[in-house]
Amino acid sequence: MASSSSSKVSLKLLIDTNAERVLFAEASKEFVDFLFNLFRLPVGTVTRLLTTNGMVGCLGKLYKSIENLSDDYLNNPKQSKDIVLKPRSPLVSGYLLPPGVYKKVDTNSGALNLYMCGRRCSNAVTYAMNTSCPNCGYGMSCSVKFVGSIENNTRVKDSSEGVGGGFVKGVVTYTVMDDLEVLPMSTISAIAMISKFNVRDITSLEEKVVELGIEEGVKLLKASLECKNALTRVFLKNMAA
């Protein structure tokens, strides 16, 4: 399955039609990578994705207050509020979220601008011109040239990213519970889980293949913050938020 933000990932749900709930899903590497990558999203990005009206709790109001705050109250008015409201996210494949969330920069176009303190008192650099130098407080306005490949230098790499990228191996099928708990799938464990759910009428069980794209990805992110039956909330129409 492709990892671009425009692609979709298939998910096979096992549904208890009598209880109107998803028992669990049979998921591929791409879907599990999507779930794990949600933890790499900055809070500001999550709030923007869900919109201030869709947020549970206080973060929506906090986001809006920063947005509406006059530059007169900013310590450095030349510093863009986007540093807080639209933080740069790591360039990791498989998110299945809107392309605008992850801003890949074309270094050949000169769009990637870095700045450092004009007094050269620190080796610190910033994306936002005139950010206060952490050493002397002077505005960091001296342009620094970026050298190399944006893909090689900014793409997030960690010990969990093996062959093919992402967090988990692609040769395994995974079980994702309604509350998004992830487990390696096996026939024995699937039978045990059905028994655990106390399903009395096996004929009420139904398999359903659904697709997860950008819209469903955002809905799943929202549901994961609001309830413990995220798959049911997003994919069963009669219980959709």
N, C-alpha and C positions, 0 to 999 in steps of 0.2 A: 504494500500500500504506500502511496506517495506521502511525503511528510510536509508538503507545502500547505499553507494556510487555507488554500482553496479546495483541498481534497477532502474526502469524507472517509470515515472509518466505520466498518460494519460491526455490529454487536448483536449477539444472539441472546435474547432474554427468555428465561423460563418463568412463565406467569401463572399464578394461581387465580383463575378467572372467578372462582367463587368468592375469594377474599379480596379480589381486585388489587393485587399487589405483585410486584416483581420479587421472586424468591432470590434469584441470582442471575448473573449474566456470564456467558462464555465470551471471553475477550482476547483480543490479539495483543501483541507487543505494542502496537501503535496507540491503542486506547489506554493501556497501563502507563505508557510514557506520558501521555497527555495528563493523566491524573497526577502523576508524580511531579510533573513540571509546574503544576499549579502552585507548588510551594516556592517556586523561584520568581513568582510575580511580585513586584513591589506593591505595598499597600495602596499607594497612590494610583497605580495602574488598575488594581482590582476595583477601587472605588469608581474610577472613570468608566470602566467597562460596564459596571452594573448601574451606572448613573446615580446621581444623588438621591433620587426618589425611590430607587430600587434597593438601597442599602438598608440593612437592619442595624439598629443601634445609632451611634453618634457620628460615625465617620463621614456620612453624607453631608451633615451640617458643617462639620469641620472643613471638608473639602470646599464647600460653597463659600464659607467665610474667607478662606484664603483667596479664592477666585475673586471675591468682591472687595477685598481689602484695598484701599487706596494706596498708591505708590508713596504717598506722603508719609506713611507709617513704616515703610520698609527701611531697614538699616542701609541697604544698598539698592536704591531704586533702579539702577541699570541692570541688576541681576534679575533674570527672568524668573517668574513664578513657576515656569514649566519644570524647573529643577525639582520642585516638590510635587507639583500636580501631574507632570508627565515624565517621570523618571525613566532613564534608559534601562531597558530590560535586556537581559543576556540573550545573545543570538543563538537560540537553541531550536533545532528542528522538532516538528511533531506537536506543536502547541495547539493547532487547529483553532486559533483565535484570530481576530481581525488583524490584517497585515500591518495596520497603523500602530499596533501595540509594540511591535518590534521593528525599530527603524534601522534597516540596513543602510549603510552610507557608502556611496561610491567615491572612493578616494581619488579616482581619476578626475572627478568633477570638482575637486577641491572643497567638497561640502563638509568634510570632517575638520573642524577647527578646534585646535587646542591652544590654551594660553597659559603663560607662566608669569611670575612676578618680574616686572621690569628691572628691579634692583638685583635680580639674580641671587637673592638671599635664601632661596629655597628651591628644591628640585620638584616641588609639587606642580601639577598641571590641572587644568579644569576645562570643561566644555563651554562654560558660561563666562563670557568676557566680563572683566571687572569684578569677579568674585574676590573677596578679601583674601589676601595672602595669609595662610595660617601662621606665618612666622613674624611678619612685620605689619600686617593689616593693609598694606598698599594694594591698590587694584591690580589684579592679574590681567594685563592687557597686551602683553608681549606675545605675538603669534608664534606658535611652534609648528614646524612642518611635520606631518605624519608620514612615516616611511614604512612601506611594506604592504601586505595584503590585509584588508579589513577582515576577510573571512578567517585568516590564520591568526590574527592578533586579537580579535574581539569575540570570537565564538567561544562560548563557555566550554571548558574541558575539565573533567574531573575523573577520579578513579573509577566511577561507576559507568563511564562511557566507554564501552568496549567496541568490538567489531560491529560496524553498521550503525553506530551511534545510539543515543538514547540510554535509558537506565537498565532495561531488562533484556534478556535474550529473546530472540525471535523464534526459536525452535520449540518454545513451550506455549501451551494455551493456558490462560489464567481464568480463575473464577473471581468475579467482582460481585460482592454482596450488595444488597440494596442500600446499605449505609456506606458503601465504597471501600469496605475492607477487601484487600487483594490477597489471593492465595493461589498457589499453583494448582491446576485442575487435575483431577484423576477420577476415574469411574467410581471407585469406592467412596471417595470423599463426596461426590455428587449425590450418591444414593444415601449416604449418611446425613447430608444436609436436608434432603427431602424429608427424611424421617424426623429430623429435628424440628421441622416446621409443622409437624402434626397434620400433614395433608391426608385427610381421610378418603377423599375421592380422587383417585389418580386421573380419572377422565377429565377432571377440571383443570389439569395442567396443560398449558399450551406454549409452544415455542413461537417466538416472534423475532424476526430479524429487523433491526432498526439501523439507521445511519446517523452518525454523529458528525456534524459539520460545524461551521462557525456559530450559527444560531443556537444549536443544541449545546455546544461547548460553553457558551456564556450562560445559558440556562442551568447547566449542570454546576457551574461554578457558583451561581447564586443559590441553588438548592442545597449545595454542600455546606453553605454557611447558615442555612435556615432550618434544616430538618435532618432526620436520620433515615429517611427513605428517599434518597435523591433520585434513584433510577425510576422508582414508581412515579415520583413527582414530575419528572421530565418526559417520560415516554408513555405513560398511560393517560390518555386524553381526559378520562373522567376524574382524574386527580391532579391534572396539570394546574400549576400556579397561575 
